[in-house]
Amino acid sequence: MAVKLSESAARHITRYLSRRGHGVGVRLGVKTTGCSGLAYKLEYVDEAAPEDVVFEDHGVKVLVDPKSMAYIDGTELDFVREGLNEGFKFHNPNERDRCGCGESFRI
């Protein structure tokens, strides 16, 4: 079981936490929504919850709630710039389908 960060994602998260002045990492999870059923949720975390599964990659902690782990095990979180747009991309080997708008996925 693992969740990984690309070097680009780790740099972005580290810069943001530094500017923010506090935080221990990011929490990655899933929620039920959209036309395909599941969507990723990502938030900066000030402290870990006791039930969190914690991974560390490139010096950055990624916290995952146990319920989400089955859906995102093996996922790599990347941060990309495409033209004027930038943001996180999820490379999840468990995804079977994505909706047309790109907001949700199915396992």
C-alpha positions in Angstrom: 0.0 0.0 0.0 1.4 3.3 -1.0 0.6 6.8 -2.2 3.5 8.7 -3.9 4.3 12.3 -4.9 6.2 13.4 -7.9 9.1 15.8 -7.2 7.1 18.6 -8.8 4.1 18.0 -6.4 6.5 17.7 -3.4 8.1 21.1 -4.3 4.7 22.8 -4.7 3.4 21.5 -1.4 6.6 22.4 0.4 6.5 25.9 -1.0 2.8 26.3 -0.1 3.3 25.0 3.5 6.2 27.4 3.9 4.2 30.4 2.8 1.3 29.3 4.9 3.6 29.1 7.9 2.2 25.9 9.4 1.0 22.4 8.4 2.2 18.9 8.4 1.4 17.9 4.8 -1.6 17.1 2.6 -4.6 14.8 3.1 -5.7 12.9 0.0 -9.0 11.1 -0.1 -12.1 10.5 -2.2 -15.7 11.6 -1.9 -18.9 10.4 -3.6 -19.9 12.9 -6.3 -20.0 13.5 -10.1 -21.2 11.5 -13.0 -18.7 8.7 -12.5 -19.2 8.3 -8.8 -16.0 9.3 -7.0 -13.9 12.5 -6.9 -10.5 13.2 -5.3 -10.3 15.6 -2.4 -7.0 17.2 -1.4 -6.5 19.5 1.5 -3.6 20.9 3.5 -3.4 19.4 7.0 -2.4 21.1 10.3 -2.3 17.9 12.3 -2.8 14.2 11.6 -5.9 12.3 12.8 -5.2 9.1 14.8 -6.7 6.9 12.1 -4.7 8.5 9.2 -2.4 6.3 7.1 0.7 8.4 6.7 3.1 8.2 3.7 6.2 10.3 3.2 7.7 11.0 -0.2 10.4 13.6 -1.0 10.2 14.9 2.5 6.4 15.6 2.4 3.7 13.7 4.3 0.6 12.5 2.6 -2.2 11.5 5.0 -5.0 9.2 3.8 -8.1 8.2 5.7 -8.5 4.4 5.8 -11.8 4.4 3.9 -10.2 6.1 0.9 -7.2 3.8 0.9 -8.8 1.1 -1.2 -9.6 3.6 -4.0 -6.3 5.4 -4.1 -3.7 2.7 -3.2 -0.8 3.1 -5.7 -1.8 6.7 -6.8 0.9 9.2 -7.7 0.1 12.8 -7.1 1.7 15.1 -9.6 1.7 18.9 -10.1 1.8 20.0 -13.7 1.8 23.3 -15.7 0.0 23.2 -19.0 0.1 26.5 -20.8 -1.4 29.1 -18.4 -3.0 26.3 -16.2 -1.4 24.5 -13.3 -2.7 22.0 -10.8 -2.5 18.6 -9.3 -3.0 15.5 -11.4 -3.8 12.1 -10.0 -2.2 9.0 -11.7 -4.3 6.2 -10.2 -3.8 2.6 -11.5 -7.2 1.7 -10.0 -9.2 4.0 -12.2 -11.3 2.3 -14.8 -13.1 5.3 -16.3 -13.3 9.1 -16.0 -16.2 11.3 -16.7 -16.1 13.7 -19.7 -15.6 16.8 -17.6 -12.7 15.2 -15.7 -14.2 15.8 -12.2 -14.9 12.3 -11.2 -13.8 8.7 -11.8 -14.9 5.1 -11.4 -13.0 2.1 -9.9 
